[in-house]
Every structure is written in C-alpha cells, then in structure tokens.
Amino acid sequence: MAVATCAGGGLLPRKHLAPLGAMTVAAALTLTGCSDQSPKDPPPSPSGTGTRAPLYEELPAAVKKSGVIKVGSDMLYPPMEFIQNGKPTGVDPGLAEVLGRELGVRFQFANSAFDTLLTGLRAKRYDVVMSAMSDTKERQQGLDPSTGEKIGEDVDFVDYFTAGSSIMVKKGNPEKIRTPADLCGRKVAVQSGSTAYDLLQSQQCDEPIDIEAYDTHDEAQARLASGAAVADVADYPAVAYAAQTSGGGKDFEVVGEQIGPGPYGIAVPASNNQLRDALQAALNAAIRDGSYKQVLDKWNVGDGAVTDATINSGT
C-alpha cells in the first residue's frame, strides 16, 4: 500500500503563516511521494449518464447546463482525498464518481487549503465542498467556533460518513500519551481550520497545549515525524491510514479512543437547496444499491458508513 505522506510545504506554525486567501491549485497537480498502488476499484454503477441518469432532472438548471459540479477539496488528506497518478483519488473522489453516475454530471475537483474552502464556496468558486469536512452547527451558521461571531453565509451539509478525532504518536508511544489531557503543556501538531484544532483549543489544562497549526495534515504529520511535536491530532481515517502505511507501518501508531465522533458532510450553500436535495437523493440511491459501501470498503473505512444521508445532523 502507498506511503501515507505526499510531499507538503514548509513547516511554519499558524502564527507565521501568511493568509492564502482562496488560492486554487489545479487538481491535476502531481504530488511527490504518492505511490502508484491503490486498492481495487469498485465495479461501475448501472446508472446512465447525462439526461439518461436517474436523478438528472433533480439538478438545478445551471448544473445541467454546465454538466459539472465544481468541488472544493484539500487534496492532501489520504485516504479521504489525495492525488495519485495526477488524478484525485480516495473516498471522497470515489463517492463523487458514484454520485456523478446517479446525477449524470461530472464532479470536478479543485485543490485548496482546508481553511479556505468555505470561503471559496461562499464566493461561488465551488458548487460544493467535499473534503472530509465535519458538519458542525458553527459551520452551518457561518460562525467562528472560537468567538461565536458571524463570519459568513449559512451552509447546509449532506451528511455521508461518521468519524471522530484521534491522537497519533510515534511508534511505541515514547511519551506515554493516551488522552487529550496527556497533551497539556506539550507541543502538538494539527491542521488549521479542522475540528481537531477546535478540540485542542477547548481542552481544559493547567498548562495549555502548545498548538502548532499547519495548512495541511501532511505538514502536521511531518512535524511529528521530526520529533518537534509529541502528537498529531486529526480525523481518525487520516491518522489510521498514516499509521498503517507510513514507513510500512513502523513510523506511527494511534492511541486512545476516537474523540467526539460526528458526521462528515458535503457542504452546499444554504441558498441552493435544489442541489442539496439532489445530492441527498443520489447518496441514498448509492447506499441502497451498494455502490456507496463498495467505495468505503475499498479504502478500509467501512466502519464510518451511514445507513441514510441526512441534512445538517451535526451538533
């Protein structure tokens, strides 16, 4: 199986990062270090394409006209999404392909930093965001989770997966870390804008956690690998994949239980309920015909499967 990390950028803590805005990188960008190996693809869905697809008529007129749903995604988060052989791959691109067959349109991925994705969505650079994004009330309501202040328009989520945050440490767990409380007073790497970042900020400690936030999970993982941080906190699928694959499984391990499991959702502007409802119908069709399960099983994340696609079920 592939080595988990594809080459990332420099290792600058959040306080040193210049704002990236909504800079979008072509999804065809090849990332050094990605393996050519991948799990076996699921068989094609029997659904048609274009106007022959079963749910084509459910789409908004603008999407029918373009034939494309533009997707914002942080493509450095295996196994959920990453670039392999110059193409988007992973759970989310796999599910997008299944949804495209149900809807009769193509999903076109654009790569951008995770904490710029909702800004890009609200600016109409994307039709949706599909990037292992946790559905939370703050994101639904356009609120800053740390201040509660309104920072953007409302967003709806079509929920399709369940996962929590987990702690990854060096193999053998030399610092004896088991719980978030064990991170107090320690240097911990995390991806900026993630729910794991919010989790670390909310942890009650006598001595605060020294949080180093990075644009990508690859950068946070590299910080742990170098010994500059005692842990990397991220969503369970990402750290489980890294622990399984990096260094042939000899570099890292995941400790403790998943923290605060909740839904991942496809983010859609709250004003576009027609596209939201079409995506929900396509996901439920994929769940019923088994193509949804095939994608999750391909990447060994079947434990996060849902039995029904819901709207805004995050808390």
PLY file of the C-alpha trace (Angstrom):
ply
format ascii 1.0
element vertex 315
property float x
property float y
property float z
element edge 314
property int vertex1
property int vertex2
end_header
0.00 0.00 0.00
1.12 3.57 -0.62
3.22 5.54 1.80
0.80 7.86 3.54
2.53 11.16 3.01
2.71 13.09 -0.24
5.15 15.97 -0.17
3.85 19.03 1.67
5.13 22.59 2.07
7.22 24.27 4.73
6.64 23.75 8.41
5.52 27.17 9.63
3.32 27.42 12.73
-0.05 29.09 12.27
1.15 32.40 13.72
3.78 32.61 10.96
1.54 31.70 8.04
0.63 34.42 5.56
-3.06 34.39 4.52
-3.56 32.17 1.49
-6.96 33.54 0.51
-8.78 31.22 -1.83
-5.83 30.23 -3.97
-6.80 27.17 -6.00
-4.33 24.69 -7.40
-5.19 22.56 -10.40
-6.41 19.16 -9.29
-4.05 17.54 -11.75
-1.02 18.64 -9.73
1.26 15.65 -9.16
2.46 15.33 -5.56
5.90 13.86 -4.95
5.87 10.70 -2.86
2.45 9.34 -3.85
2.54 5.62 -4.57
1.24 4.07 -7.78
-0.53 1.40 -5.79
-4.21 1.64 -4.84
-6.97 -0.69 -3.69
-9.14 -2.38 -6.28
-11.80 -0.13 -7.77
-15.49 -0.98 -7.26
-17.43 -2.03 -10.37
-19.22 0.71 -12.32
-22.78 1.61 -11.36
-25.50 0.62 -13.86
-26.83 4.19 -13.84
-26.83 6.19 -17.07
-25.08 9.43 -17.94
-26.37 12.87 -18.84
-30.13 13.10 -19.32
-30.39 9.30 -19.05
-29.19 9.31 -15.43
-31.96 8.57 -12.93
-31.66 11.81 -10.95
-30.60 14.24 -13.68
-33.90 16.12 -13.60
-33.44 16.85 -9.89
-30.45 19.12 -10.60
-30.56 22.92 -10.83
-30.68 24.32 -14.37
-27.20 25.86 -14.06
-25.64 22.48 -13.26
-27.50 20.80 -16.12
-26.20 23.46 -18.49
-22.58 23.12 -17.41
-22.65 19.35 -16.89
-20.23 19.87 -14.00
-20.38 20.17 -10.22
-17.32 22.14 -9.08
-15.85 20.72 -5.86
-13.51 22.44 -3.44
-11.25 20.00 -1.58
-7.97 19.79 0.32
-6.33 17.00 -1.65
-3.67 16.16 0.95
-5.74 14.00 3.28
-5.45 10.29 2.47
-7.41 8.10 2.45
-10.26 10.62 2.16
-8.77 12.59 -0.75
-5.36 12.91 -2.33
-3.64 12.99 -5.74
-2.38 9.76 -7.26
-1.03 9.39 -10.80
-2.06 13.00 -11.39
-5.72 12.42 -10.52
-7.92 12.93 -7.43
-8.41 9.67 -5.57
-9.64 8.43 -2.22
-13.00 8.12 -0.51
-14.48 11.49 -1.50
-13.48 11.37 -5.18
-14.74 7.76 -5.29
-18.09 8.78 -3.85
-18.22 11.76 -6.23
-17.83 9.38 -9.17
-20.73 7.29 -7.89
-22.88 10.40 -7.36
-21.97 11.62 -10.85
-23.37 8.45 -12.36
-26.63 8.90 -10.45
-26.91 12.56 -11.42
-25.49 12.40 -14.94
-22.84 15.11 -14.40
-19.12 15.24 -13.74
-17.58 16.26 -10.39
-14.55 18.50 -10.99
-12.16 18.78 -8.03
-10.10 21.90 -7.27
-7.38 21.68 -4.62
-7.14 24.38 -1.93
-6.11 24.82 1.70
-8.74 23.40 4.04
-9.42 26.60 5.96
-10.19 28.49 2.71
-12.78 26.04 1.40
-15.94 27.51 2.91
-14.80 30.99 1.94
-14.42 29.75 -1.63
-17.84 28.11 -1.51
-19.49 31.33 -0.34
-17.64 33.24 -3.07
-19.12 30.77 -5.64
-15.75 29.42 -6.71
-17.17 25.97 -5.98
-20.66 24.49 -6.09
-19.89 22.23 -3.12
-17.10 21.37 -0.69
-16.28 17.67 -0.35
-13.23 17.33 1.87
-13.79 15.14 4.95
-15.44 18.21 6.46
-17.20 17.73 9.78
-20.76 19.03 9.88
-21.00 21.41 12.86
-23.58 23.99 13.90
-20.92 26.70 13.70
-20.17 25.86 10.07
-23.87 25.59 9.24
-24.49 29.05 10.68
-21.30 30.67 9.38
-19.88 31.26 12.86
-16.31 31.42 14.12
-16.14 28.46 16.57
-13.79 30.30 18.94
-15.74 33.59 19.15
-19.26 32.72 18.03
-19.22 35.72 15.67
-20.88 35.58 12.25
-18.18 35.33 9.55
-20.08 34.02 6.51
-23.33 32.90 4.97
-25.15 29.78 6.16
-24.15 26.41 4.71
-26.09 23.14 4.53
-24.43 19.73 4.87
-25.46 16.49 3.19
-24.06 14.02 5.73
-22.49 10.83 4.40
-19.90 9.47 6.89
-19.09 9.38 10.61
-15.67 9.88 12.21
-14.05 11.44 15.28
-10.63 12.90 16.02
-7.74 10.69 17.13
-4.24 11.15 18.52
-1.29 9.81 16.55
2.14 9.43 18.14
5.46 7.91 17.21
5.57 4.12 17.14
5.97 2.71 20.64
4.36 5.83 22.16
7.56 7.04 23.87
5.72 9.96 25.56
3.02 7.62 27.01
0.15 9.70 25.60
-3.37 8.21 25.78
-5.90 11.03 26.13
-6.22 14.74 25.25
-5.38 15.55 28.88
-1.93 13.99 28.33
-1.24 16.70 25.74
-1.40 19.55 28.27
1.79 21.54 28.29
3.09 19.69 25.23
3.66 20.72 21.62
1.02 19.21 19.32
0.68 19.49 15.53
-2.71 19.89 13.87
-4.27 21.12 10.62
-5.61 24.67 10.81
-9.36 25.10 10.46
-10.06 21.48 11.47
-12.34 20.21 14.22
-9.21 18.68 15.80
-7.83 22.22 16.13
-11.06 23.27 17.88
-10.81 20.20 20.13
-7.29 21.13 21.25
-8.30 24.72 21.89
-11.18 23.61 24.11
-9.12 21.15 26.19
-9.00 22.25 29.83
-5.43 22.26 31.10
-3.44 23.76 33.96
-0.70 24.34 31.39
-2.16 24.98 27.90
-1.39 22.77 24.94
1.22 24.36 22.67
-0.75 24.07 19.41
1.12 24.30 16.12
-1.36 24.61 13.22
-0.44 23.96 9.60
-2.14 24.34 6.23
-2.11 20.58 5.55
-2.20 17.38 7.54
0.99 16.29 5.76
2.83 19.19 7.40
1.46 18.32 10.84
2.42 14.68 10.32
5.94 15.68 9.25
6.27 17.73 12.44
5.51 14.63 14.49
7.91 12.53 12.42
10.72 15.03 13.07
10.19 14.85 16.84
9.31 18.55 17.05
5.79 17.65 18.26
4.73 14.84 20.58
1.49 14.14 18.73
-0.55 14.85 15.62
-4.31 15.14 16.16
-6.60 14.65 13.15
-9.65 12.75 11.97
-9.46 9.03 12.62
-9.41 7.88 8.95
-6.39 10.09 8.20
-4.27 9.04 11.18
-5.28 5.39 10.88
-4.17 5.39 7.24
-0.89 7.12 8.12
-0.19 4.67 10.95
-0.90 1.73 8.64
1.17 2.90 5.68
3.94 5.33 6.67
7.26 3.52 6.84
5.46 0.25 6.22
3.53 0.76 9.45
6.67 1.36 11.53
6.52 5.15 11.96
3.34 5.91 13.91
0.51 4.49 15.98
-2.95 5.71 17.01
-3.65 5.87 20.74
-6.85 6.10 22.75
-10.44 6.21 21.54
-11.98 8.37 18.85
-12.90 11.75 20.33
-16.23 13.39 19.57
-17.34 11.31 16.58
-19.70 13.13 14.28
-20.81 13.39 10.65
-18.84 14.42 7.59
-20.95 16.37 5.13
-20.89 17.70 1.60
-21.17 21.46 2.11
-23.65 23.31 -0.13
-24.71 26.98 0.06
-27.93 27.13 2.09
-29.46 29.10 -0.77
-29.07 26.15 -3.17
-31.49 23.65 -1.66
-32.19 22.08 -5.06
-28.58 20.93 -5.42
-28.53 19.88 -1.75
-31.63 17.71 -2.19
-30.32 16.18 -5.43
-27.08 15.18 -3.70
-29.02 13.67 -0.80
-31.17 11.64 -3.20
-28.08 10.43 -5.09
-26.32 9.40 -1.88
-29.35 7.47 -0.67
-29.58 5.73 -4.05
-25.90 4.77 -3.76
-26.44 3.49 -0.22
-29.35 1.33 -1.39
-27.60 -0.16 -4.43
-24.35 -0.93 -2.55
-22.01 1.33 -4.57
-21.54 3.60 -1.52
-20.38 0.66 0.60
-18.03 -0.51 -2.14
-16.20 2.83 -2.13
-15.81 2.85 1.67
-14.69 -0.78 1.77
-12.12 -0.09 -0.94
-10.37 2.30 1.45
-10.99 0.25 4.63
-13.24 2.88 6.22
-16.49 0.90 6.24
-16.87 1.46 9.99
-17.81 5.07 9.22
-20.71 4.16 6.93
-24.15 5.67 7.44
-27.45 3.99 6.60
-29.15 7.18 5.44
-27.90 10.50 4.03
-29.22 13.26 6.30
-29.18 17.06 6.25
-27.42 19.11 8.94
-27.25 16.38 11.58
-24.06 17.81 13.12
-24.08 19.44 16.52
0 1
1 2
2 3
3 4
4 5
5 6
6 7
7 8
8 9
9 10
10 11
11 12
12 13
13 14
14 15
15 16
16 17
17 18
18 19
19 20
20 21
21 22
22 23
23 24
24 25
25 26
26 27
27 28
28 29
29 30
30 31
31 32
32 33
33 34
34 35
35 36
36 37
37 38
38 39
39 40
40 41
41 42
42 43
43 44
44 45
45 46
46 47
47 48
48 49
49 50
50 51
51 52
52 53
53 54
54 55
55 56
56 57
57 58
58 59
59 60
60 61
61 62
62 63
63 64
64 65
65 66
66 67
67 68
68 69
69 70
70 71
71 72
72 73
73 74
74 75
75 76
76 77
77 78
78 79
79 80
80 81
81 82
82 83
83 84
84 85
85 86
86 87
87 88
88 89
89 90
90 91
91 92
92 93
93 94
94 95
95 96
96 97
97 98
98 99
99 100
100 101
101 102
102 103
103 104
104 105
105 106
106 107
107 108
108 109
109 110
110 111
111 112
112 113
113 114
114 115
115 116
116 117
117 118
118 119
119 120
120 121
121 122
122 123
123 124
124 125
125 126
126 127
127 128
128 129
129 130
130 131
131 132
132 133
133 134
134 135
135 136
136 137
137 138
138 139
139 140
140 141
141 142
142 143
143 144
144 145
145 146
146 147
147 148
148 149
149 150
150 151
151 152
152 153
153 154
154 155
155 156
156 157
157 158
158 159
159 160
160 161
161 162
162 163
163 164
164 165
165 166
166 167
167 168
168 169
169 170
170 171
171 172
172 173
173 174
174 175
175 176
176 177
177 178
178 179
179 180
180 181
181 182
182 183
183 184
184 185
185 186
186 187
187 188
188 189
189 190
190 191
191 192
192 193
193 194
194 195
195 196
196 197
197 198
198 199
199 200
200 201
201 202
202 203
203 204
204 205
205 206
206 207
207 208
208 209
209 210
210 211
211 212
212 213
213 214
214 215
215 216
216 217
217 218
218 219
219 220
220 221
221 222
222 223
223 224
224 225
225 226
226 227
227 228
228 229
229 230
230 231
231 232
232 233
233 234
234 235
235 236
236 237
237 238
238 239
239 240
240 241
241 242
242 243
243 244
244 245
245 246
246 247
247 248
248 249
249 250
250 251
251 252
252 253
253 254
254 255
255 256
256 257
257 258
258 259
259 260
260 261
261 262
262 263
263 264
264 265
265 266
266 267
267 268
268 269
269 270
270 271
271 272
272 273
273 274
274 275
275 276
276 277
277 278
278 279
279 280
280 281
281 282
282 283
283 284
284 285
285 286
286 287
287 288
288 289
289 290
290 291
291 292
292 293
293 294
294 295
295 296
296 297
297 298
298 299
299 300
300 301
301 302
302 303
303 304
304 305
305 306
306 307
307 308
308 309
309 310
310 311
311 312
312 313
313 314
